[in-house]
Amino acid sequence: NILLVRDNAIVEDMPAALAKYTPPLPSYLAMITGPSRTADIERVLTLGVHGPERLLVILVGQGGDQA
């Protein structure tokens, strides 16, 4: 998967991210904070079962022409 992100959209923590939204919050909001975790298989913690195996993040400068 490839993710394009404006460099000025990156914030320090979750409260700062939520502060960017003015009420009401969108009806659907996904906060992905890291690889998935599951203990469904024989109660053994397994990381990264769901989602992409690799993620390419490209930061785009405010000018829009930098990557």
DOKEDREN-914771 format. One record per residue (C-alpha): residue in three letters; y, z, x. Coordinates in steps of 0.05 Angstrom, whole numbers, padded with zeros to 5 digits, always signed. Each point is the difference from the previous one (the first is absolute). Example, Ala and Ser with C-alpha at 12.3 -4.5 7.8 and 13.67 -1.06 7.14 Angstrom:
% residues 2
ala-00090+00156+00246
ser+00069-00013+00027
***
This chain:
% residues 67
asn+00000+00000+00000
ile+00071-00014+00022
leu+00058+00045-00019
leu+00073-00021+00009
val+00047+00060+00002
arg+00076+00003+00008
asp+00015+00045+00058
asn+00052+00039-00040
ala-00053+00017-00053
ile-00038+00046+00047
val+00013+00073-00012
glu-00021+00065+00034
asp-00041+00032-00054
met-00022+00000-00073
pro+00061+00037-00028
ala+00046-00051+00034
ala-00041-00057-00030
leu+00004+00029-00070
ala+00075+00013+00008
lys+00010-00076+00006
tyr-00020-00007-00073
thr+00049+00017-00055
pro-00032+00030-00063
pro-00041-00021-00034
leu-00053-00018+00051
pro-00035-00067-00011
ser-00059+00001-00048
tyr-00046-00017+00057
leu+00010+00026+00071
ala-00052-00001+00055
met+00009+00044+00061
ile-00051-00019+00053
thr+00001+00053+00055
gly-00061-00019+00041
pro-00073-00021-00002
ser-00041+00018-00061
arg-00046+00061+00001
thr-00062+00011-00041
ala-00058+00049+00000
asp-00039-00036-00055
ile-00057-00019+00047
glu-00043+00062+00009
arg+00064+00043+00004
val+00015-00026+00070
leu+00074-00015+00013
thr+00009-00075+00013
leu+00066-00031+00019
gly+00025-00070-00015
val-00052-00021-00052
his+00050-00031-00048
gly+00056-00047+00017
pro+00012-00050+00056
glu-00035+00006+00067
arg+00064-00021+00035
leu+00073+00001-00019
leu+00054-00039+00036
val+00070+00028-00010
ile+00059-00044+00017
leu+00069+00033+00002
val+00056-00045-00023
gly+00071+00014+00026
gln+00059+00006-00047
gly+00021-00070+00018
gly-00064-00026-00031
asp-00016-00047+00057
gln-00032+00048+00048
ala-00073+00022+00000
***
